[in-house]
Amino acid sequence: MIHIIWLILVILTLFAFLVGYLKFVSSLLVVVLLLTTFIKGQLVIDYFMGLKEVTFKYRFIPTLWLVLILFFIGVAYYLPLK
């Protein structure tokens, strides 16, 4: 199972790399990249940090941190430059 999770992480990372390398940047794609980053982070939290089988209160803290960081990155991207 862990090999499948690792393969998903690699595929999502390659997708993000190719989007940046090929300069396919749009507002919708930024949302997609933030969503894939959330999925990658949640997979790391669940499987590589070993928090999949623990109670919700222990999984909540790293998930909340991940959501806040991605939220602030999204806000920073959509703020207009002066």
N, CA, C and O atoms as CSV, one atom per row, in Angstrom:
chain,resi,resn,atom,element,x,y,z
A,1,MET,N,N,0.818,-1.198,0.000
A,1,MET,CA,C,0.000,0.000,0.000
A,1,MET,C,C,0.862,1.263,0.000
A,1,MET,O,O,0.543,2.240,-0.678
A,2,ILE,N,N,1.946,1.235,0.758
A,2,ILE,CA,C,2.785,2.417,0.872
A,2,ILE,C,C,3.440,2.749,-0.468
A,2,ILE,O,O,3.718,3.916,-0.746
A,3,HIS,N,N,3.688,1.735,-1.301
A,3,HIS,CA,C,4.269,1.981,-2.621
A,3,HIS,C,C,3.285,2.710,-3.527
A,3,HIS,O,O,3.684,3.551,-4.333
A,4,ILE,N,N,2.015,2.393,-3.397
A,4,ILE,CA,C,0.988,3.074,-4.189
A,4,ILE,C,C,0.878,4.538,-3.765
A,4,ILE,O,O,0.760,5.427,-4.607
A,5,ILE,N,N,0.918,4.779,-2.461
A,5,ILE,CA,C,0.869,6.152,-1.939
A,5,ILE,C,C,2.075,6.937,-2.443
A,5,ILE,O,O,1.947,8.086,-2.866
A,6,TRP,N,N,3.246,6.307,-2.392
A,6,TRP,CA,C,4.458,6.973,-2.869
A,6,TRP,C,C,4.347,7.298,-4.359
A,6,TRP,O,O,4.760,8.374,-4.792
A,7,LEU,N,N,3.789,6.368,-5.146
A,7,LEU,CA,C,3.623,6.597,-6.576
A,7,LEU,C,C,2.649,7.753,-6.841
A,7,LEU,O,O,2.884,8.562,-7.738
A,8,ILE,N,N,1.579,7.833,-6.082
A,8,ILE,CA,C,0.632,8.950,-6.209
A,8,ILE,C,C,1.331,10.267,-5.897
A,8,ILE,O,O,1.133,11.256,-6.603
A,9,LEU,N,N,2.145,10.289,-4.847
A,9,LEU,CA,C,2.893,11.503,-4.495
A,9,LEU,C,C,3.842,11.916,-5.620
A,9,LEU,O,O,3.963,13.102,-5.927
A,10,VAL,N,N,4.503,10.952,-6.226
A,10,VAL,CA,C,5.428,11.252,-7.323
A,10,VAL,C,C,4.666,11.802,-8.526
A,10,VAL,O,O,5.104,12.774,-9.142
A,11,ILE,N,N,3.540,11.196,-8.865
A,11,ILE,CA,C,2.752,11.644,-10.016
A,11,ILE,C,C,2.226,13.057,-9.794
A,11,ILE,O,O,2.293,13.886,-10.702
A,12,LEU,N,N,1.707,13.343,-8.607
A,12,LEU,CA,C,1.206,14.688,-8.326
A,12,LEU,C,C,2.333,15.715,-8.322
A,12,LEU,O,O,2.138,16.855,-8.743
A,13,THR,N,N,3.493,15.320,-7.853
A,13,THR,CA,C,4.643,16.224,-7.865
A,13,THR,C,C,5.107,16.493,-9.293
A,13,THR,O,O,5.420,17.633,-9.634
A,14,LEU,N,N,5.153,15.468,-10.123
A,14,LEU,CA,C,5.522,15.664,-11.527
A,14,LEU,C,C,4.513,16.544,-12.247
A,14,LEU,O,O,4.892,17.364,-13.083
A,15,PHE,N,N,3.235,16.384,-11.934
A,15,PHE,CA,C,2.204,17.247,-12.515
A,15,PHE,C,C,2.459,18.709,-12.155
A,15,PHE,O,O,2.409,19.582,-13.021
A,16,ALA,N,N,2.733,18.975,-10.876
A,16,ALA,CA,C,2.997,20.346,-10.440
A,16,ALA,C,C,4.264,20.890,-11.099
A,16,ALA,O,O,4.309,22.054,-11.496
A,17,PHE,N,N,5.286,20.053,-11.213
A,17,PHE,CA,C,6.530,20.482,-11.861
A,17,PHE,C,C,6.285,20.847,-13.328
A,17,PHE,O,O,6.753,21.882,-13.802
A,18,LEU,N,N,5.554,19.997,-14.036
A,18,LEU,CA,C,5.305,20.257,-15.457
A,18,LEU,C,C,4.461,21.507,-15.669
A,18,LEU,O,O,4.688,22.253,-16.621
A,19,VAL,N,N,3.501,21.739,-14.801
A,19,VAL,CA,C,2.697,22.956,-14.912
A,19,VAL,C,C,3.594,24.185,-14.760
A,19,VAL,O,O,3.459,25.145,-15.518
A,20,GLY,N,N,4.492,24.165,-13.802
A,20,GLY,CA,C,5.402,25.289,-13.617
A,20,GLY,C,C,6.428,25.406,-14.720
A,20,GLY,O,O,6.732,26.507,-15.180
A,21,TYR,N,N,6.959,24.285,-15.143
A,21,TYR,CA,C,7.989,24.295,-16.179
A,21,TYR,C,C,7.448,24.782,-17.513
A,21,TYR,O,O,8.119,25.527,-18.227
A,22,LEU,N,N,6.245,24.362,-17.847
A,22,LEU,CA,C,5.637,24.753,-19.110
A,22,LEU,C,C,4.873,26.073,-19.015
A,22,LEU,O,O,4.303,26.539,-20.001
A,23,LYS,N,N,4.865,26.661,-17.839
A,23,LYS,CA,C,4.245,27.969,-17.592
A,23,LYS,C,C,2.754,27.998,-17.950
A,23,LYS,O,O,2.257,28.964,-18.531
A,24,PHE,N,N,2.056,26.918,-17.590
A,24,PHE,CA,C,0.599,26.877,-17.730
A,24,PHE,C,C,-0.008,27.437,-16.462
A,24,PHE,O,O,-0.402,26.680,-15.575
A,25,VAL,N,N,-0.088,28.756,-16.365
A,25,VAL,CA,C,-0.580,29.377,-15.139
A,25,VAL,C,C,-1.897,30.080,-15.435
A,25,VAL,O,O,-1.979,30.933,-16.318
A,26,SER,N,N,-2.917,29.707,-14.685
A,26,SER,CA,C,-4.202,30.390,-14.736
A,26,SER,C,C,-4.803,30.317,-13.334
A,26,SER,O,O,-4.322,29.569,-12.482
A,27,SER,N,N,-5.833,31.081,-13.107
A,27,SER,CA,C,-6.450,31.093,-11.783
A,27,SER,C,C,-7.017,29.726,-11.418
A,27,SER,O,O,-6.895,29.285,-10.275
A,28,LEU,N,N,-7.631,29.061,-12.377
A,28,LEU,CA,C,-8.191,27.742,-12.115
A,28,LEU,C,C,-7.089,26.730,-11.832
A,28,LEU,O,O,-7.241,25.871,-10.963
A,29,LEU,N,N,-5.994,26.827,-12.553
A,29,LEU,CA,C,-4.898,25.887,-12.351
A,29,LEU,C,C,-4.227,26.091,-10.999
A,29,LEU,O,O,-3.736,25.130,-10.407
A,30,VAL,N,N,-4.197,27.311,-10.505
A,30,VAL,CA,C,-3.649,27.557,-9.171
A,30,VAL,C,C,-4.502,26.851,-8.123
A,30,VAL,O,O,-3.969,26.272,-7.176
A,31,VAL,N,N,-5.813,26.896,-8.287
A,31,VAL,CA,C,-6.703,26.188,-7.363
A,31,VAL,C,C,-6.462,24.682,-7.446
A,31,VAL,O,O,-6.438,24.001,-6.420
A,32,VAL,N,N,-6.283,24.163,-8.654
A,32,VAL,CA,C,-6.010,22.735,-8.830
A,32,VAL,C,C,-4.686,22.364,-8.163
A,32,VAL,O,O,-4.591,21.325,-7.510
A,33,LEU,N,N,-3.673,23.201,-8.323
A,33,LEU,CA,C,-2.371,22.923,-7.697
A,33,LEU,C,C,-2.462,22.971,-6.179
A,33,LEU,O,O,-1.846,22.149,-5.500
A,34,LEU,N,N,-3.218,23.920,-5.634
A,34,LEU,CA,C,-3.398,23.967,-4.186
A,34,LEU,C,C,-4.146,22.735,-3.692
A,34,LEU,O,O,-3.835,22.207,-2.625
A,35,LEU,N,N,-5.123,22.278,-4.455
A,35,LEU,CA,C,-5.862,21.075,-4.081
A,35,LEU,C,C,-4.965,19.839,-4.129
A,35,LEU,O,O,-5.016,19.001,-3.229
A,36,THR,N,N,-4.144,19.721,-5.174
A,36,THR,CA,C,-3.233,18.574,-5.242
A,36,THR,C,C,-2.187,18.640,-4.128
A,36,THR,O,O,-1.761,17.604,-3.617
A,37,THR,N,N,-1.776,19.836,-3.755
A,37,THR,CA,C,-0.840,19.983,-2.641
A,37,THR,C,C,-1.496,19.562,-1.334
A,37,THR,O,O,-0.850,18.948,-0.485
A,38,PHE,N,N,-2.777,19.888,-1.167
A,38,PHE,CA,C,-3.497,19.429,0.019
A,38,PHE,C,C,-3.583,17.905,0.045
A,38,PHE,O,O,-3.378,17.288,1.090
A,39,ILE,N,N,-3.882,17.304,-1.090
A,39,ILE,CA,C,-3.963,15.842,-1.159
A,39,ILE,C,C,-2.614,15.213,-0.816
A,39,ILE,O,O,-2.550,14.248,-0.054
A,40,LYS,N,N,-1.541,15.759,-1.378
A,40,LYS,CA,C,-0.207,15.246,-1.070
A,40,LYS,C,C,0.109,15.383,0.410
A,40,LYS,O,O,0.623,14.452,1.030
A,41,GLY,N,N,-0.196,16.535,0.971
A,41,GLY,CA,C,0.066,16.749,2.392
A,41,GLY,C,C,-0.738,15.807,3.266
A,41,GLY,O,O,-0.225,15.286,4.256
A,42,GLN,N,N,-1.995,15.584,2.906
A,42,GLN,CA,C,-2.834,14.686,3.694
A,42,GLN,C,C,-2.347,13.247,3.589
A,42,GLN,O,O,-2.414,12.504,4.568
A,43,LEU,N,N,-1.858,12.840,2.422
A,43,LEU,CA,C,-1.286,11.500,2.282
A,43,LEU,C,C,-0.045,11.339,3.151
A,43,LEU,O,O,0.144,10.297,3.780
A,44,VAL,N,N,0.798,12.362,3.188
A,44,VAL,CA,C,1.990,12.306,4.042
A,44,VAL,C,C,1.577,12.233,5.513
A,44,VAL,O,O,2.138,11.446,6.275
A,45,ILE,N,N,0.604,13.045,5.911
A,45,ILE,CA,C,0.133,13.036,7.296
A,45,ILE,C,C,-0.430,11.663,7.658
A,45,ILE,O,O,-0.124,11.124,8.722
A,46,ASP,N,N,-1.245,11.105,6.780
A,46,ASP,CA,C,-1.907,9.842,7.094
A,46,ASP,C,C,-0.967,8.648,7.084
A,46,ASP,O,O,-0.985,7.838,8.011
A,47,TYR,N,N,-0.143,8.529,6.044
A,47,TYR,CA,C,0.616,7.298,5.854
A,47,TYR,C,C,2.070,7.388,6.301
A,47,TYR,O,O,2.576,6.449,6.915
A,48,PHE,N,N,2.749,8.482,6.012
A,48,PHE,CA,C,4.170,8.549,6.345
A,48,PHE,C,C,4.422,9.063,7.756
A,48,PHE,O,O,5.458,8.763,8.350
A,49,MET,N,N,3.471,9.844,8.301
A,49,MET,CA,C,3.575,10.244,9.701
A,49,MET,C,C,2.870,9.239,10.608
A,49,MET,O,O,3.003,9.299,11.830
A,50,GLY,N,N,2.125,8.320,10.009
A,50,GLY,CA,C,1.474,7.257,10.773
A,50,GLY,C,C,0.243,7.698,11.538
A,50,GLY,O,O,-0.095,7.091,12.555
A,51,LEU,N,N,-0.434,8.733,11.079
A,51,LEU,CA,C,-1.584,9.250,11.811
A,51,LEU,C,C,-2.920,8.755,11.261
A,51,LEU,O,O,-3.970,9.257,11.661
A,52,LYS,N,N,-2.900,7.793,10.364
A,52,LYS,CA,C,-4.137,7.286,9.767
A,52,LYS,C,C,-5.021,6.584,10.799
A,52,LYS,O,O,-6.246,6.685,10.733
A,53,GLU,N,N,-4.429,5.896,11.724
A,53,GLU,CA,C,-5.191,5.076,12.676
A,53,GLU,C,C,-5.393,5.735,14.039
A,53,GLU,O,O,-5.952,5.107,14.937
A,54,VAL,N,N,-4.958,6.970,14.218
A,54,VAL,CA,C,-5.120,7.618,15.523
A,54,VAL,C,C,-6.426,8.399,15.559
A,54,VAL,O,O,-7.095,8.556,14.537
A,55,THR,N,N,-6.782,8.885,16.736
A,55,THR,CA,C,-8.031,9.628,16.871
A,55,THR,C,C,-7.943,10.963,16.135
A,55,THR,O,O,-6.865,11.455,15.802
A,56,PHE,N,N,-9.121,11.520,15.900
A,56,PHE,CA,C,-9.226,12.733,15.092
A,56,PHE,C,C,-8.450,13.898,15.690
A,56,PHE,O,O,-7.865,14.685,14.947
A,57,LYS,N,N,-8.429,14.028,17.001
A,57,LYS,CA,C,-7.775,15.200,17.599
A,57,LYS,C,C,-6.278,15.250,17.288
A,57,LYS,O,O,-5.696,16.333,17.237
A,58,TYR,N,N,-5.657,14.102,17.081
A,58,TYR,CA,C,-4.229,14.099,16.737
A,58,TYR,C,C,-3.998,14.350,15.254
A,58,TYR,O,O,-2.947,14.862,14.871
A,59,ARG,N,N,-4.951,14.002,14.431
A,59,ARG,CA,C,-4.847,14.262,12.998
A,59,ARG,C,C,-5.254,15.691,12.666
A,59,ARG,O,O,-4.859,16.226,11.631
A,60,PHE,N,N,-6.039,16.306,13.537
A,60,PHE,CA,C,-6.585,17.633,13.265
A,60,PHE,C,C,-5.502,18.705,13.218
A,60,PHE,O,O,-5.557,19.594,12.369
A,61,ILE,N,N,-4.532,18.639,14.102
A,61,ILE,CA,C,-3.515,19.691,14.197
A,61,ILE,C,C,-2.679,19.798,12.916
A,61,ILE,O,O,-2.570,20.898,12.373
A,62,PRO,N,N,-2.084,18.711,12.407
A,62,PRO,CA,C,-1.325,18.877,11.156
A,62,PRO,C,C,-2.217,19.197,9.953
A,62,PRO,O,O,-1.790,19.894,9.033
A,63,THR,N,N,-3.451,18.690,9.956
A,63,THR,CA,C,-4.352,19.012,8.852
A,63,THR,C,C,-4.742,20.482,8.887
A,63,THR,O,O,-4.797,21.136,7.845
A,64,LEU,N,N,-5.009,21.003,10.069
A,64,LEU,CA,C,-5.324,22.424,10.208
A,64,LEU,C,C,-4.143,23.277,9.766
A,64,LEU,O,O,-4.325,24.276,9.070
A,65,TRP,N,N,-2.948,22.895,10.160
A,65,TRP,CA,C,-1.749,23.626,9.730
A,65,TRP,C,C,-1.655,23.639,8.206
A,65,TRP,O,O,-1.382,24.678,7.606
A,66,LEU,N,N,-1.881,22.488,7.584
A,66,LEU,CA,C,-1.806,22.382,6.132
A,66,LEU,C,C,-2.854,23.271,5.465
A,66,LEU,O,O,-2.550,23.970,4.498
A,67,VAL,N,N,-4.067,23.249,5.967
A,67,VAL,CA,C,-5.143,24.070,5.395
A,67,VAL,C,C,-4.816,25.555,5.533
A,67,VAL,O,O,-5.011,26.321,4.589
A,68,LEU,N,N,-4.323,25.965,6.694
A,68,LEU,CA,C,-3.992,27.381,6.900
A,68,LEU,C,C,-2.872,27.844,5.971
A,68,LEU,O,O,-2.966,28.918,5.377
A,69,ILE,N,N,-1.840,27.061,5.845
A,69,ILE,CA,C,-0.724,27.430,4.977
A,69,ILE,C,C,-1.190,27.542,3.528
A,69,ILE,O,O,-0.848,28.505,2.842
A,70,LEU,N,N,-1.963,26.573,3.057
A,70,LEU,CA,C,-2.451,26.625,1.679
A,70,LEU,C,C,-3.427,27.775,1.477
A,70,LEU,O,O,-3.459,28.380,0.405
A,71,PHE,N,N,-4.220,28.081,2.493
A,71,PHE,CA,C,-5.129,29.220,2.416
A,71,PHE,C,C,-4.348,30.522,2.260
A,71,PHE,O,O,-4.684,31.352,1.415
A,72,PHE,N,N,-3.309,30.701,3.072
A,72,PHE,CA,C,-2.513,31.925,2.988
A,72,PHE,C,C,-1.754,32.015,1.663
A,72,PHE,O,O,-1.590,33.110,1.124
A,73,ILE,N,N,-1.296,30.901,1.139
A,73,ILE,CA,C,-0.650,30.914,-0.176
A,73,ILE,C,C,-1.663,31.327,-1.242
A,73,ILE,O,O,-1.353,32.135,-2.117
A,74,GLY,N,N,-2.871,30.773,-1.166
A,74,GLY,CA,C,-3.911,31.146,-2.119
A,74,GLY,C,C,-4.290,32.605,-2.022
A,74,GLY,O,O,-4.462,33.266,-3.046
A,75,VAL,N,N,-4.425,33.124,-0.806
A,75,VAL,CA,C,-4.748,34.543,-0.612
A,75,VAL,C,C,-3.627,35.413,-1.173
A,75,VAL,O,O,-3.890,36.412,-1.843
A,76,ALA,N,N,-2.384,35.040,-0.904
A,76,ALA,CA,C,-1.248,35.818,-1.406
A,76,ALA,C,C,-1.212,35.811,-2.937
A,76,ALA,O,O,-0.831,36.808,-3.550
A,77,TYR,N,N,-1.597,34.718,-3.544
A,77,TYR,CA,C,-1.590,34.661,-5.011
A,77,TYR,C,C,-2.666,35.566,-5.601
A,77,TYR,O,O,-2.433,36.240,-6.604
A,78,TYR,N,N,-3.838,35.581,-4.980
A,78,TYR,CA,C,-4.954,36.333,-5.554
A,78,TYR,C,C,-5.007,37.799,-5.122
A,78,TYR,O,O,-5.843,38.554,-5.616
A,79,LEU,N,N,-4.126,38.209,-4.210
A,79,LEU,CA,C,-4.087,39.633,-3.846
A,79,LEU,C,C,-3.545,40.442,-5.017
A,79,LEU,O,O,-2.580,40.033,-5.664
A,80,PRO,N,N,-4.153,41.572,-5.288
A,80,PRO,CA,C,-3.635,42.388,-6.404
A,80,PRO,C,C,-2.329,43.067,-6.020
A,80,PRO,O,O,-2.135,43.483,-4.878
A,81,LEU,N,N,-1.454,43.168,-6.985
A,81,LEU,CA,C,-0.186,43.862,-6.776
A,81,LEU,C,C,-0.382,45.346,-7.074
A,81,LEU,O,O,-1.063,45.707,-8.034
A,82,LYS,N,N,0.211,46.196,-6.257
A,82,LYS,CA,C,0.085,47.644,-6.459
A,82,LYS,C,C,1.395,48.223,-6.920
A,82,LYS,O,O,1.492,49.429,-7.145
